[in-house]
């Protein structure tokens, strides 16, 4: 029997095998699935039909595999499903840690936060104090890459409507959700123009967008991560479900980023990863779940405070190297080497060993830095990394506070790096993604 026809017949009876066959057929085209999803890619009718079949079989395969998935979120044992949870971390601790980290970083003017970030750090700390660190996924989390969109006219929404035309899934309507509650959806209003999801209509738009994003992640998730890994309850995420399964923006971003990196590199899962501007740890969670040997998170405050608290709660059995001021690397080398996850302030990247990492990552924060800081970090990546660098940034970033405007061609990439991927992010066309081979 024709292989294509066999895969079609297996969609309902054996969707897992059907998906494997369709993906194998696609690979024989010599194309990269991630590239063909970009809206301006010249797809033939046959190629679009094949992508629809991959989407359909993957969706059915996920439904089958999720029935046997009993993954337990370690943070669930302490979780109370209320609008506001009670934090075990005091406001005094947050303020003291924020001051300590900020003082440490400010000793090195090159990595000190830009005016753009200095303006917002105060607001970010205020969010943690006002609404609790245990609710950060409804407040601070929306200041990273968990975008608040309340209008179908937004570029983010339009990007996913274009993808929807391609995969045509009706499962996007199978949404069940709880109203946001008293905490709602907050962001830094000075930064995000007071975007609030504060009524039933905008909430419907937002939940539909998340469902569209989930569908896109299913297509690119060749490794079936979405059937195994769930959005952790810690941080009090918004309750949006499909077939009783909690879904969210953050996990879709992480799966899409991981899948692109995997498709373009020869990296295995047991690697050492450096992430600069690591936020609260969404990618760290995914990479450690999949078996990364070590994950080093470099950031400013209060992100480090949130990330430490988050990772300790959702993966309590790992060994951690928590942030502390360091005079020299030798004094902490043994503890650093024994740790699975390390938290370091921006200035401490200079202490890390040469050619130590297999992969370096930066998602949407280089674009918000001073030019000298961008140059410094790229040179540190060149020194510490012997594999690849993945970057995702705005195609055009206007930093009014620091009087800087950046396009993707303005980043001072070292001349001895080789570009192996460069595309517009099909899930949000204001962003570009690149992967570089680091020499």
N, C-alpha and C positions, 0 to 999 in steps of 0.2 A: 504494500500500500504506500502511496505517496506520503512522505514524511509530514508535509504541511497539512494534508487532509487528516492524517492520524492525530496530529496535535489538536486540530479543530474538534474532532470527535471525542477527545479525552477531556475537554474543558469541563464538562459536567461530572464525568465519572472518575477522572483522576487528574484534577487541576494542577497538582504539584508536578506531575510528569509533563503535562501539557505546557506549563510555563517553561520548564527546562528545555523542551524541544524548540519552542518558539524563540527563546533567547539564543539557543545554539544556531538556529537558522539566521537570526539577525547578525550574529558574529561572523558568519560566512560572507556577509556583504562587505566586510572589511571596514565598516563604519563604526563610530562610537555612538552608542545610544544617547548619551548625554548631549553630544553635539547636535544630533538630529532633532532634539526637542527645542532648540533655540528657534524662535518664531520666524526669523528670516532665512532659515536653512531651506534649501531647495529640495523638497521631498517629492518623490514620485508617488503616484496613487498606490502602487504596490507597497512602497515603504510605509506609507501612512496606515494601510490596512494591517501590515505586520505589527506596527506599534500598537494599534487598537487590540490586536489579538494578544500581545504581551500584557497589556493593561488588564484585559478581561481575565486571562488565565491567572495572572498574579493576584488579582482581587479575589478570585474564587479559591486560589491556593491559600491565601492568607486566612480566609474564613475557615477553611479546613484545619489549618495548623493551629489557629488560635483556640480552637476547641480544647486542645490538649495542653495549652499554655497555662501554667499555674504559678508563674513567676511572682514572688512575694516582694513587695517593696519594704525593705527593712525599716524605713521611717514610718510605715503605717501603724506600727504598734504604739507610737506616741502621738498619732494624728487624731485630732478632733475635727469633725466635719462641720465647722461653724464659719461664719463670715470672718470672725477674728479669732485666731488661736493665741495662746499665751506663751510668750517666749521665755526660755530659761536663761537667755542672755540679757543682762541688764543694760539699760541705756548708758550707764556709767562706763561699762566695759567697752561698748561700741565707741564712745567718745574718746576714751583713753587709747584704745587701739588705733583709731583713726589718726589721732595726734602723733602717736609713736611712728606709725608707718609714714605719714606725711613728712615728719621731721627727718626721717632717714632718707627719703627720696630727695627732699629739697637740698640735701648736701651736695648733690650732683646736678648742677643747673641744666645740663644737657638733657636729662631724663625727667626733670621737674615738669609737672603738668602744664600744658599750654593754657593760655587765657580762656580758650574755649572750655577746657575741662575745669579750671578753677571756678568758673562761673557756676558749674553744675554740681560740683562735689558737695557743696553745702546743702543743696536741695536733696541730694541723694542720701546724705546722712540723716536729714530731717525726715525723709520718708521712712527710714528704718526705725527712727525713734517714735514717730507719730503712729505708725501702723504695725510696728513689730517686724523683726527680722523673719519671723515664721510666716509672714504674708508677702514676702518680697516678690513672688511671682505675679502678684496683682499690682505691684507698685514699681519697684526698682527694675524688675525684669523687663518692663516695657520700655526702658531706656537703653536697652542693649539691642537685640535684633528681633525681639518679639513685638512686631509692629502693631500699633493700634490703627485699624482702618475702619471707618464707619460709613464709607461711601463707595458704591460700585464704580464711581468715576475715578477712584484712585489708581495710580499706575500699578500698584501691587495687585489690586483686584483684577485689573484688565489683563495683567500677565497671566493670571490663572484662568481667566475666561478663555484666553487664546489656547491654553493647554487643554481646557475642557473640550473645546471644539475638536481636538485631536483624539482624546481618549473616550469622550462621550459617555462617561459613567453616570448612571442614574442613582448610584449609591450615595452620591454627594448630598442627596436630600434626606438621607436616613440619619438625622441629627436629633439627639436628645440633649438638653442642657438645663442647668440650674441658673437662675438669674444671678448676676454678679453679687448682689447683696450690698451691705453698707460700705464695704471697702471699695467695691466696684473695680474700675480700671483706671488707675492713676498713672500719669507720667509727669515728667518734669515740664510743667506748663510753659516755662520760659523757652524751653527747647522745642517742644512739640505743639506749640500754638493751642494750648488748652484742649487737646483732643480728649474727649471723654465719651465713653460708651454708656450713656446715661438714660436710655429709654428703650422700649421694646423693639422699635424699628431698627435702631443702630445695632442693638444686640443681635438681631436676626442676621443682619448683614455680616457682622463680625464672625458669628458661628458658621455661616455658610462659607466664608473665606477660609476658615480653618479646615473645613471639610474638603474644600477644593485643594488646599495644600497637602492634606493627607493623601488624597488620590494621586497627586504628583509624586509624593514620596514612595508610594506603593510601586509605581512604574520603575523608578530608578533603583529600588531596593532589591538588587539581585541577590543579596546575601540574607534576605528575609529577617532583617533585624527587627522590623516592626511587629513581627509575630512573637518575638522573644522578649523585647525590652519595652517597658511601659513608662509613661511620664511619671516620675516619682511624686508622691503626694506631698513630700516636704516642700514648703514654700507656699502651700495653699493655692495650687493652680486652679484656673477656671475649670468648671466641670462641664466639659463638652464631650459627648460620647457618640460613637457609632457602633451599633449592635452591642451596647453595654460596655464597650471598651473606651477608656479615657484617651482622648487624642489632644494634641496641642501643637502650637507652632514650633516650639523649641526642638522637639524630637524630629519633626519633619526637616528642619534646617540641618540638624546634625547628621541625619541619615543621608540627605542629599549631598552634603559636603564630603562625608566619608566615602560615599559611593563614587563620586567624581575622582577623588584622590586615588582610590583603589583601582579605578578603571584606567588611569593614566600613568601609574607607577608600578614598580615591581615589589612594592612594600608588602611584607607579611603583617600579621597583627601583633606579634611579640616584639614591638619596636619601642624606642625611646622617643618621646614627643616633647617638644618645647612649644608652648603656646604663649604668645605675647598679647596681652589684653584679653585674658581668658574669661572675664566676666564671672558669673557665679559657678561655672563648671559644667555646662551642658555637654560640651565635647569631651571633657575629661571623663565624665560619667560613661559616655558611649565607648571611648577607646579603652578604658580600664575594664569595662564589662566584656569587651571583645578580646582582652588578653594583652594589652600593651604592657611592656616590661616596666616602664616608668613614664610618668606624666609630670612635667614641671610647668607650673602656672606662674607667670610673671605679670604683675598688674600693679595698679595704684589702689589707694583706699577710696571708698569702702568696699570695692569689689573683693579684695583679698579676705576681708572679714566675712563677707557673705559666703564666698567660695569654701573657706575652711569649715564653716558651720554646716554648709550644705553637704559637702563630701563626707564629713565625719558621720552625718546622720544617715545618708543613703547607702554608704558603703563602709559600715563600721568595722569590718574585719581587715581592712587594709592597714598598712603601716604608713604613717604620715610624718613628714618633716614640715612642721608648722613655721610660719613666719617668726623670725626674731632678728634683731640687729646682728650683723656678722662682721667681725674685723678681718678675718682671713678664712679662706675656704678650708684650709687644713684642719682648723679647729672643729669643723663640723662634717668633714668628709665622710667619716665612717657612718654617721647617722644619715647623711644624705644618700649614700650608696644603698643603705638598707631599706630606705623608704620606697613605697610604691608611688606615692604622690607627694610632690614638694610645692610649697607656697613661698614665693620670693617676691620682694618688692622690685620695682623697675630698675633701681640702681644696682641691684645684686646680680643682674645678668652678667656683669663683667667678671664675676667670680667663678662662673661655670667653666667646666673643663673644655679644652679644644676638641673639635670633631667628636662630640659626645652623642649628638642626636641624629636620628634617622629622618626625622620630619619636624619642620618648624611651621607654625600656623599663625596667621593673623587675620581676624575677621572684623572688619569695620571699625578699626581704631587707629591704624596708621594714618588714615585720612584726616583724623582729628588732632594730629600732633604738629609740633613745630617742625620745620624742614630739617633742622639740625638733629632733631630727635629721630626722625624717620631714617636719616642717613646713618645715625649711630646704631639703631636697631638692626638695619640691614647688614651693617658690617659685623655686628655681634652674631647674627645668624650665619654669616659666611664663616666666622671663626668657629662657632660651636657645632655646626651642622655639616654632615657629610652626605646627606641624602637629598631631600626635597623641601621646597618652601611653597606652601599654599597661601594665597592671599585673595580676599574678597573685599572690595571697596566700592564707594560710589564712582560712577563714571565721571561725574563732575561734583566736586565738593567745594563749596564756598564757605570758608571759615572766616566769618566777619570779625570775630573777636581778635584773631591773630593776623588779619588782613592777608590771608593765604587762599589761593584758588588752585585746586589740583585736578588734573585729568589723569587718566591711567598712564599716560606717557611721561608724567612729571616725576615719578618715583625713581630715585637714584639706584637702580638695580646694578649690582656689581657687574663689570664687563665680562667676567669669566663664567657667569651663570648662563645656562641654556634654557630657553623657554620651551616647555613641552605642552602647555595648554593655555589658551587665551580665548575667552568667550564672554558674551553677555549672559548673565544668570537668567535662564528661562523662567524661573519662578518669581523674579523681580527685576525687570529690565533696566532699572536705574543702577544696578550693581554689575560689576564685571568680576570674573574669576580668572586667576592665572595660577599655573604651577610652574615652578622653576627647578631645574636640576642644579644643585649647589655644588660647586667644585671644592 
